[in-house]
Every structure is written in C-alpha cells, then in structure tokens.
Amino acid sequence: MGNIFRNLKKYWYFVAAIFVLLFIQAYCDLSLPDYTSELIDVGISNSGIEHSVPAYISEQGFAEVSAFMNETELSDWKNIYNYDENAGYYVLKDEKAEDLDALDEEFSNVIAIAYMINSRAESEDVDLSAVDMSAVQGMDMSQIDTSQMSEEELEIFMQMQQSGSGNTLLDMRNALEEQLASLGSSMTDSMAKYFVKEQYEACGIDLQEIQSDYLWRTGGKMLVMALIMALMAIAVGFLASLVAAGVGRDLRNNIFRKVMSFSNAELDRFSTASLITRSTNDVQQIQFVTVMLLRMVLYSPILAIGGIINISRYESGMSWIIVLAVAIVLCIVFALMMVAMPKFRIMQDLVDKVNLAAREILTGIPVIRAFGREKHEEERFDGANTELMKVMLFTNRVMSFMMPALMLVMNGISALIVWVAAKKIDSGVLEVGAMTAFVTYAMLIIMSFLMITMISVMLPRAGVAADRIKEVLDTEPVIFDKENAVTSAPETATVKFDHVSFRYPDGGENVLTDIDFTAEPGKTTAIIGSTGCGKSTLVKLIPRFFDVTEGSISVGGVNVKDLSVETLRKQIGYVPQKAILFSGDIFSNISYGAEDVSAKNVIKAAEIAQAAEFIDEKPEGYKSPIAQGGTNVSGGQKQRLSIARAIARDPKIYIFDDSFSALDFKTDTALRKALSERTKDAAVIIVAQRVSTILNADQIIVLDDGKMVGKGTHKELVKSCEEYEQIARSQLSESEFNKSIEEVC
C-alpha cells in the first residue's frame, strides 16, 4: 500500500486540490438531507413556517403566550411586536435572521406550552378566548377573585387550575416544560409552529403563499447544491484521472529506463514476459486504483464523519443502529478479504505465465507449424489460461458475494430505522422529516464504508502490482559505472583477455575458464569451436553484457570495468548471432547505431555489407519499410542489414557473433574482402562455425568446453591443435583441406 501512495508525492498539489473539492462536495451532499427534512417538516407539515415566533399574532394569542412568561420574557415579548390597529393583530418588528433564531430559542418553549394548553382545551371543548389571559398572567390562583367571573370563565379557570402543578401559571409551565424536554427540541419547535399556523389563520394570512414561497426557495437551494456537487464531482474526476495518468506514465518511464540499464543477468532473472506484464498490466492496476483512491477513499471518511456529526444533531435515540450497521459491514469485508487476499499474488504470477506461454507460441509459430505441434501448444496455452481462469473465478465469486451482502445490510438497516422511528413518531417524540433525514444520513454513512470496501477489492491486487514494480525498480544492475569512471575513449582498440573465467549468476560451474589472448587493431581474431563451447558468451564479455568472474578484460589498456558503459559501447560495432531489426525503414535500421550518420555513409555501409544490391531493387530503396523484427525480409538480408548497421557506426572494435551463417559462400567472400578495407585500423573479432570464414584470420582462438585449447593461424592450428584439425577436416574435403593450408599466408 505504501508503494501506491508513494507515487502520489510528485502530485501533492493536485491531491490537495482534490481534497478541498471533496470537502465542498461533501458539504453539499450532507446538506441535502437537512433540506429534505425541512421540506417535509417545515414546507409540508408546517405550511412553510420556519420560525417558532410568529410574524403575525392575534390579541388572544398574544395574551395566551404572555400568561406563561416571566417578567424578563414578557418585557422582551412586548418589545418585539407592534400592534396594528387597522388589522387588529400584532406584527413582528423587522428582525435579522440571526435575531429570529435567538427569539426562537427564547420563546419556542413558552409558545409550545401555549399550544399544548390550547390543544387540551379544544379536546375538552373549552373556549379559552372567553378568558382574559392578561388578567390572570403571573398571579397566584388562590388570590384570584372568582366571584366576578361568569359561569363559562369559572369553568375554564378550574380547568387551568387542575392542569397546573402548583398555584401559578408559571408552575404549570415548569411542569409542561418537563414534558417538552422528554419529547425533544424538534417536537417543541413543531408544536410552536402549529401555534404560529393557528395564529396566521386567525389573522387571515395566506398560508398557501407562505408554503409555496418556502418550497420554491428551499427547492432552489437544493438544486444549487446538487449542481455544485456535480461540478465538484466532475472536477475531482478530471484531476484524479490526470494524476493517475501521470503516475502511470512515470511508472512506465521508470520501468523502461531501469530495464534499459539491466544486464543480461537481470533480464534473465525477471524474464521478458514478466517485465512486459509489470510495465503494462501492473501499471494499469495501479493507475486504476489511484483514481479510486483519490475519488472514493478520500471522500468516504469525509462523508462518514460529516454524516455522524449531522446525525448526532437529531436526538432520535437511534445512533446504535449506525454502530450496528458499520460493525456488520466491517465484519463482512474482513471475512471476504481474508479468503481472497492470498489469491491476488497468485493471480499476477499466473498472468505472467499466460504472457510467457503466449509470447513463446507467437514467436515460435513457424517452428510449431513446421512440426505440426499446434495441438500441443494449444493445450499448453489452455492449461495456463485455465489455471488463471480458476483463480480469477474464485476471487470474483468471493468478492461478488460482498455487494449483495452489503446491499442486504443497507436495506435491512433502512427497514430497521423506519420501524424504530415509526414508534417514535407515533409517540410524538420524532418528526417524519427527521426520520427521513436520519435514514438518508445512515445510508450516506453506510455508503461511505461501502465505497471503502469496494476499493478494498482492488487494493490487494494493486498492492501486489506495486510490489512487483518496486521489485524491478529496486533491483540494482550488476553492470554499472564506477565512481570517476573513465569517459574518454581509449587511444587504441587493443582488446586483451587476461586469464578470464566466467560463470553465469545462477550457474555453479564456469562457462569459460582461463581465456588469455589479445585482439590487436588492424588484425582479425576469429573464435571457433563446437556448439555450446562458450564462443558467444566470450564476445558478450567485451561490451559488458556480463562481467567476468575472474581475470580482466581491457580495451586500449583500460579495464572495461573502469570505463563508463556508454564510452565502452561507443567503441564497439556489435552484430549479434540473431540478427535483429526494428520497425521503420532500411535507412533508419542502418543508421540506428549512429543517428547523425550521413546518407553517404549509410549507402557505403550497405555496399560493404553486400546489401546495396537488394536494396536498390526495391521501389522505395532505402526508404523501404521494415516490419517489426524484420519479418518482411529474408534471413540473409536481415543479417546483411545488421552488419551494415555495425559498419555505419565506424567503431574501433568490430564483433561479429556468427554473423555470416546465412550468407552464401560468394557473398561471404565478397563481404569479408570489402570489410577488410574498412577495418584496417580496427580490431575485428569474429565468432564462426565455418572454417572457410576464418581461413585468413590473423589469429584463431579454438575453444572446447569453455577452455582455450588452441591459438594461432589456420596453418599453425591444423598442425598443433587436434580439435581444430578435426573441425577443419569435417568441413573441408581432403583436397580443400590441403589447398587451404597452401593458400593461407
């Protein structure tokens, strides 16, 4: 996981911007349930009445509320209203929104109490309007003279006295406030607003207009919030994709550069198929998860914490349901991850295996078809593919169980909330809008955990991919430049093997043992021997594809380990045993080793390599296209173009690793003759299978089982080296053998 987050350091400013945008999006997302609750409780249930303090109140209502106030409240109450004599009711003075909130907090309880008294009186068919409430406000009921009251007033007074817990209306208020406290603030506000609604009706105010205005205003706010959410989501998605694409690009660049620095030892360790998988499939996994991390993992905790904070404002007594839901979700995810996690690394390894099989089959199609092995290779690929399929099916089946299980939890929790809330609504403790908001917040909280669990499906596989990429990036190549490595080209092209021995990194025995010879400028050194004796390995030590195990190799008197790799390889024109061409055209392939080479030198190199003839026959000449791998040219043409590429570079050292094997004798002779003119001042090292190719070499090194068993000219070796004599006699007739000894000088 740390490897995934480490990739984001470079893009911290984008991550910070995404974090800010997600906060804005979460704020809008978390505001919508509150607006929904207000639409139901205020806009529908309370006809759009927002505040507990009425903007218009009748004289009777004014007196009813005043009767339950203490002196301070009564003073404030009278100060906030003006009496409109024409209308015949009280009108609230112009107040700011924050002042109205303060007034609600001060008077909502007493207004709710007035509503409760009114409701009780109505249920008992008592008309409170017949009582002068201002006359009894704050008085001790035992001191009130009831003798002057009418029969109806006396009946109402007795009702009020029986409802109270003491001798005054303030004592009654204290008793009723205890009941209100048990119901909660939302129910208190709701009862106060019902009182306001009655007062508006009494004053002739159009409630439908108030309700319509409120619904349009609140709906407009919700629409704005939704638009802001959409914009933030688009912006976050864009930035997250930008960061993920950048991370993918950086990883591919880093892998490619690292692989380019690898020696053959590291390439053999990872395998080409695995390196391809790591730079494509593994990078793609990280890129995809990076988007999810920035879009979902960052957003989920913000949404969850915000939802928990908002839900705590609703005194519903249902918080335990959220705790239960989160616990169930975490248990499900933990159980599934414990089952599926071990399979993800296996899956990536099997992807390597499938890629390896596919690459081998596609590369070897000509051989497969030639030997009729299509069925066998199909079965081999099908075996690797089926093995991958089984692991992927297992993980997908396990993880596919997660979504239905989590959706079941979500829907079950919704039903549980509605069931519990219905009882609270029935008992008057909770409002419908509050229940709706609670359900919405609960779903948001659970959804935030659900998003984290969804990403948890991808994280293990991406974590494995990140580890595999890190394994490549952390691998230090065994071939590297020393500190203060020599960067100036050696003065001469003398190549000296000084008692060199070599074994492959994973090999137990030496492939080459005690090789000692010198290849001088202006001379040709040939290496010959039986198949598998180490000829190609020997020449690969010169450009440091591998480093020697014992002894040393020097160029111009400087140990190749002391030269920078770039400087060393610039001195060498290397033609590998297997000719390799790149997609492009003939000109680009010949000039590949020296991009600033002139067209004249390219043509000259082609002529020396005996390639000019078939190039000139092509309609487009040197601009003729070359397919990937040179599949549209013959083996001999491919070999000659590869030789021309080395010649065009005009190096000090030429290495031909069995590079004339696909040429006929006539072309071979013409090429070597033309080459001898070009390489007068260069050291030429030729690996050959055919004796005819090296008859005129100045020095022939004979290898047998990795050991040097002969060194000298052709004429010297046929007399002094039994192994060489056997090779020569096996390839030449007796007359050709004798003639070769006579002609070679």
ZISUL-V745830 format. One record per residue. N is the residue number from 1. OMEGA is omega in degrees with one decimal (* if undefined). NEAR is the number of other ideal C-beta (glycine too) atoms within 12 Angstrom. Layout:
# ZISUL-V745830
n,omega,near
N,OMEGA,NEAR
N,OMEGA,NEAR
This chain:
# ZISUL-V745830
n,omega,near
1,-179.9,24
2,179.7,13
3,179.6,29
4,-178.3,37
5,-179.8,25
6,180.0,22
7,-175.2,36
8,-177.0,35
9,-177.2,17
10,-175.0,19
11,-175.1,28
12,-178.2,16
13,175.0,16
14,179.5,28
15,178.1,30
16,178.3,17
17,178.5,23
18,-179.9,37
19,179.2,27
20,-179.7,20
21,178.7,32
22,176.1,36
23,178.5,24
24,179.4,26
25,-179.8,34
26,178.2,33
27,178.8,24
28,-179.0,30
29,-177.6,36
30,178.5,35
31,-174.8,29
32,177.7,34
33,177.6,34
34,178.3,34
35,178.0,32
36,177.7,30
37,179.8,37
38,177.7,35
39,-178.1,30
40,-173.6,29
41,-177.9,35
42,-173.1,36
43,-176.6,32
44,-176.1,24
45,-174.8,28
46,174.1,36
47,176.2,27
48,179.4,33
49,-172.2,38
50,-172.3,30
51,-179.7,35
52,179.1,41
53,-176.4,40
54,174.6,44
55,177.8,31
56,-178.0,34
57,-179.9,41
58,179.5,33
59,-179.4,25
60,178.8,28
61,178.2,35
62,-178.7,37
63,-179.5,29
64,178.6,39
65,-177.7,47
66,-175.0,36
67,-175.0,38
68,-176.8,39
69,169.8,31
70,-173.0,23
71,-178.5,13
72,179.6,13
73,-178.9,29
74,178.4,26
75,178.9,14
76,-178.7,23
77,-178.6,33
78,-177.3,23
79,-175.2,17
80,-178.5,30
81,169.2,31
82,179.4,19
83,177.5,19
84,-175.6,20
85,-179.9,10
86,-178.2,8
87,179.8,17
88,176.2,17
89,-178.2,28
90,179.5,31
91,180.0,25
92,176.2,31
93,178.8,21
94,-179.2,12
95,175.0,19
96,-177.5,10
97,-179.3,12
98,177.1,11
99,178.1,19
100,177.4,24
101,178.2,18
102,178.5,18
103,176.6,29
104,-179.2,30
105,-177.2,22
106,-168.8,27
107,-174.8,40
108,-179.3,35
109,-175.8,35
110,176.9,41
111,177.6,46
112,177.9,38
113,177.8,41
114,178.7,45
115,179.5,37
116,178.9,34
117,178.6,37
118,-177.8,38
119,179.6,22
120,179.7,23
121,-180.0,26
122,179.9,17
123,178.9,12
124,175.9,18
125,177.8,12
126,-177.8,25
127,-179.8,17
128,-179.2,34
129,179.3,21
130,-177.6,20
131,174.4,32
132,-174.4,23
133,180.0,32
134,-177.8,20
135,-176.8,20
136,-174.7,32
137,174.2,32
138,-176.4,25
139,171.4,23
140,-174.3,17
141,180.0,27
142,-178.5,14
143,-178.5,11
144,180.0,25
145,-178.3,15
146,-176.4,22
147,-178.1,10
148,-177.6,12
149,173.4,19
150,-179.5,15
151,-179.2,13
152,179.4,17
153,-179.1,26
154,179.1,20
155,179.1,22
156,-178.6,31
157,179.7,34
158,176.0,20
159,-178.6,27
160,-179.6,39
161,178.7,24
162,-179.6,17
163,-176.0,30
164,178.6,28
165,-178.7,20
166,-176.2,18
167,-178.3,19
168,176.2,26
169,177.7,40
170,174.5,29
171,177.0,25
172,179.4,31
173,-179.2,34
174,179.5,22
175,-179.0,22
176,178.2,33
177,176.2,22
178,176.5,15
179,179.5,25
180,-179.6,30
181,179.4,18
182,-179.8,18
183,-178.5,31
184,-174.7,26
185,-177.1,26
186,177.9,37
187,176.7,36
188,178.6,34
189,-178.5,38
190,179.4,37
191,178.0,37
192,-179.8,41
193,173.5,40
194,176.7,33
195,179.1,41
196,179.9,41
197,178.4,35
198,-179.1,33
199,177.6,38
200,178.1,32
201,179.2,23
202,-178.9,26
203,178.3,27
204,179.2,14
205,-179.1,27
206,-178.6,15
207,179.9,28
208,178.3,16
209,178.0,14
210,-178.9,28
211,-179.6,25
212,179.3,17
213,-179.2,20
214,-178.4,30
215,178.2,25
216,-178.0,17
217,-179.5,21
218,176.4,30
219,176.8,21
220,177.9,16
221,179.3,23
222,178.4,26
223,177.9,17
224,178.6,18
225,-180.0,27
226,178.3,21
227,178.2,17
228,177.2,24
229,-179.5,27
230,179.6,19
231,179.6,18
232,179.5,31
233,178.7,25
234,-179.0,17
235,179.7,24
236,178.2,35
237,179.5,24
238,-178.3,21
239,179.2,31
240,177.8,37
241,178.5,24
242,179.2,24
243,-178.8,37
244,178.4,35
245,178.0,25
246,178.1,28
247,178.2,39
248,179.0,31
249,-178.7,22
250,-179.2,26
251,179.1,39
252,177.6,29
253,-178.2,19
254,178.7,27
255,-178.0,34
256,179.8,22
257,180.0,16
258,-179.5,28
259,178.3,28
260,178.6,19
261,-177.8,23
262,169.3,29
263,178.5,28
264,-179.5,27
265,179.7,26
266,178.9,30
267,178.0,26
268,-178.1,19
269,-176.7,22
270,-173.6,29
271,-178.2,23
272,-178.2,23
273,-179.5,28
274,179.3,32
275,177.0,34
276,179.4,26
277,-177.7,34
278,-178.1,39
279,179.2,34
280,-174.8,25
281,-177.9,33
282,178.1,42
283,179.2,37
284,177.4,27
285,-179.4,38
286,-179.4,47
287,-179.3,36
288,-178.6,29
289,178.0,39
290,176.4,45
291,-179.0,33
292,178.7,33
293,-176.5,39
294,-175.5,41
295,-171.7,33
296,-175.3,36
297,176.2,35
298,-175.2,36
299,-173.3,39
300,179.7,33
301,177.5,21
302,-178.5,33
303,-178.1,37
304,-179.3,34
305,177.8,21
306,178.6,31
307,179.1,40
308,178.5,27
309,-178.4,20
310,-177.1,32
311,178.7,38
312,178.5,18
313,178.3,22
314,-177.2,37
315,-172.7,23
316,-176.5,36
317,-177.7,24
318,-178.6,34
319,-179.7,25
320,179.5,17
321,178.9,33
322,178.6,37
323,178.8,19
324,-178.4,22
325,-179.0,40
326,-180.0,31
327,179.8,18
328,179.8,26
329,-178.3,38
330,178.9,22
331,179.9,20
332,-177.5,31
333,-178.9,34
334,-179.3,18
335,-179.2,20
336,-178.3,31
337,178.1,29
338,-179.9,15
339,-171.0,20
340,-172.4,33
341,-177.0,24
342,-175.3,18
343,-174.2,30
344,177.1,35
345,176.8,25
346,-178.6,23
347,-179.6,34
348,177.3,35
349,179.3,30
350,173.7,31
351,174.5,35
352,-176.8,32
353,178.2,27
354,178.9,31
355,179.2,30
356,179.9,27
357,-179.5,29
358,-178.5,26
359,179.1,22
360,-177.9,22
361,-178.4,27
362,179.1,19
363,-175.0,19
364,-178.6,20
365,-180.0,17
366,-180.0,15
367,179.9,16
368,-179.3,20
369,-177.9,13
370,-177.6,10
371,176.4,13
372,-176.3,10
373,-177.4,19
374,-177.5,18
375,-179.9,13
376,-178.2,17
377,176.1,24
378,179.5,17
379,178.9,15
380,178.7,23
381,-179.8,27
382,177.8,18
383,178.8,18
384,-178.5,28
385,-180.0,23
386,178.4,19
387,176.6,24
388,-179.5,31
389,-178.0,19
390,179.3,18
391,-179.9,28
392,177.2,25
393,180.0,17
394,-178.4,23
395,-179.4,32
396,178.7,22
397,178.6,19
398,-176.5,27
399,178.3,33
400,176.0,19
401,-174.1,23
402,-175.4,32
403,176.5,23
404,-179.6,15
405,-179.4,23
406,176.7,35
407,176.0,22
408,177.1,20
409,-178.9,34
410,-178.0,32
411,176.7,19
412,178.6,22
413,177.8,37
414,179.4,28
415,179.6,18
416,178.9,25
417,-179.4,39
418,-178.9,24
419,179.9,18
420,-177.3,28
421,-178.9,31
422,178.3,18
423,-179.9,18
424,177.6,28
425,-180.0,30
426,179.2,14
427,176.7,16
428,-178.7,23
429,-173.8,29
430,177.4,34
431,-178.4,37
432,179.5,30
433,178.3,34
434,177.2,40
435,179.4,36
436,179.0,32
437,-179.7,36
438,178.6,43
439,-178.7,39
440,179.0,31
441,178.4,43
442,179.0,44
443,178.0,35
444,-179.4,37
445,179.8,42
446,178.6,42
447,179.0,30
448,175.4,37
449,178.5,40
450,178.2,34
451,178.4,30
452,179.5,32
453,177.9,37
454,179.7,29
455,179.3,34
456,175.4,36
457,-175.1,34
458,-174.6,34
459,-179.1,34
460,-179.6,33
461,178.0,40
462,177.2,40
463,176.2,30
464,179.1,37
465,179.6,42
466,178.2,38
467,179.6,27
468,178.0,36
469,178.9,43
470,178.4,25
471,177.8,24
472,-175.2,37
473,-179.1,33
474,179.8,16
475,178.1,25
476,179.7,16
477,179.4,28
478,176.5,24
479,-179.0,32
480,179.1,21
481,173.1,21
482,171.2,19
483,-178.8,8
484,177.3,9
485,-179.0,21
486,-178.9,26
487,178.1,17
488,-176.9,16
489,176.6,22
490,-176.5,30
491,179.9,14
492,-177.9,23
493,-179.6,38
494,178.7,30
495,-175.7,45
496,171.5,30
497,-175.9,37
498,178.3,23
499,-175.4,20
500,170.3,39
501,-177.5,30
502,169.8,36
503,179.1,23
504,-175.6,26
505,-178.7,20
506,-177.0,12
507,179.8,18
508,-177.1,9
509,178.1,15
510,172.1,22
511,175.7,31
512,-178.1,40
513,172.4,28
514,176.7,22
515,-175.2,43
516,175.9,22
517,179.4,33
518,175.1,27
519,-173.2,42
520,177.4,24
521,179.0,29
522,-179.5,23
523,-179.9,29
524,175.8,35
525,-179.0,43
526,178.5,45
527,-177.2,46
528,179.0,45
529,-179.3,37
530,179.9,21
531,177.9,16
532,-178.3,14
533,175.7,29
534,-177.4,38
535,-177.9,38
536,178.2,35
537,-178.5,33
538,-176.6,44
539,177.4,44
540,177.9,35
541,-176.7,43
542,177.8,44
543,177.8,36
544,166.9,38
545,169.9,34
546,173.9,36
547,-177.8,32
548,177.2,34
549,177.6,28
550,-179.6,21
551,-178.0,27
552,173.6,27
553,179.7,43
554,175.2,28
555,-177.9,42
556,178.0,29
557,-179.5,20
558,177.5,28
559,-177.1,25
560,178.1,40
561,179.2,25
562,176.7,25
563,172.3,32
564,-176.9,25
565,-179.4,29
566,179.7,21
567,-179.1,24
568,-173.6,39
569,175.2,28
570,-178.7,25
571,-169.8,38
572,168.8,41
573,-170.4,42
574,175.4,35
575,-175.3,44
576,-179.7,28
577,176.8,26
578,-177.4,19
579,-178.0,37
580,174.5,24
581,-178.1,36
582,177.9,25
583,-176.5,17
584,174.6,24
585,-176.9,26
586,-178.3,43
587,-177.6,33
588,179.3,25
589,179.1,43
590,-178.2,44
591,-174.7,32
592,-176.8,29
593,179.6,32
594,-170.5,22
595,-179.2,17
596,-178.6,13
597,-178.4,26
598,178.7,16
599,179.3,19
600,-179.8,14
601,176.8,25
602,179.6,37
603,179.3,25
604,179.1,24
605,178.7,43
606,179.2,39
607,179.3,29
608,-179.2,33
609,179.7,45
610,179.7,32
611,-174.7,44
612,-176.0,29
613,-177.6,19
614,177.1,25
615,-178.5,31
616,179.5,16
617,-180.0,13
618,-177.7,22
619,-176.8,10
620,176.3,14
621,-177.0,22
622,176.6,31
623,178.4,18
624,-175.9,28
625,174.1,23
626,179.4,32
627,178.7,17
628,-178.4,16
629,178.9,20
630,-176.5,30
631,-178.9,21
632,173.6,20
633,-177.8,28
634,180.0,18
635,179.6,22
636,178.6,27
637,179.2,33
638,-178.8,34
639,179.4,37
640,177.3,44
641,177.9,46
642,176.8,45
643,178.8,49
644,178.9,46
645,179.5,45
646,-179.0,46
647,-177.9,42
648,-179.1,40
649,-179.0,33
650,-176.5,30
651,176.1,37
652,-178.8,35
653,175.9,44
654,175.8,46
655,178.1,44
656,-177.0,48
657,-179.1,37
658,-171.9,33
659,-177.8,44
660,-173.0,37
661,-177.4,29
662,-176.9,28
663,174.8,33
664,-173.6,20
665,-178.1,17
666,-179.6,15
667,179.8,28
668,-179.0,32
669,-179.6,20
670,-178.5,23
671,-177.6,38
672,178.0,35
673,179.1,16
674,-178.3,25
675,-178.8,37
676,178.0,23
677,-175.6,18
678,-171.0,29
679,-177.9,35
680,-176.4,16
681,-176.4,20
682,173.8,34
683,-178.0,37
684,178.3,45
685,-175.9,52
686,170.0,47
687,-174.3,40
688,172.6,40
689,-175.7,30
690,178.4,29
691,-177.6,33
692,-178.8,32
693,-170.6,34
694,-177.5,40
695,-175.5,36
696,179.5,28
697,179.7,37
698,-178.2,31
699,178.7,32
700,177.4,44
701,-179.5,43
702,178.5,42
703,174.7,38
704,-179.3,27
705,175.4,20
706,-179.6,28
707,179.1,26
708,-175.5,35
709,179.1,30
710,177.7,32
711,-179.5,30
712,177.4,27
713,179.6,29
714,-176.7,39
715,-179.2,25
716,-173.7,20
717,179.4,34
718,179.4,29
719,-172.0,15
720,-174.1,18
721,-177.4,27
722,-178.9,16
723,-179.5,27
724,-179.8,40
725,179.2,28
726,179.2,22
727,-177.9,33
728,-178.4,35
729,-179.7,20
730,-177.1,18
731,-176.1,23
732,173.3,24
733,-177.8,14
734,-179.8,13
735,179.1,12
736,-179.8,20
737,180.0,26
738,-179.0,16
739,-178.9,16
740,179.4,30
741,-177.9,24
742,-172.9,14
743,-175.9,16
744,179.4,25
745,*,12
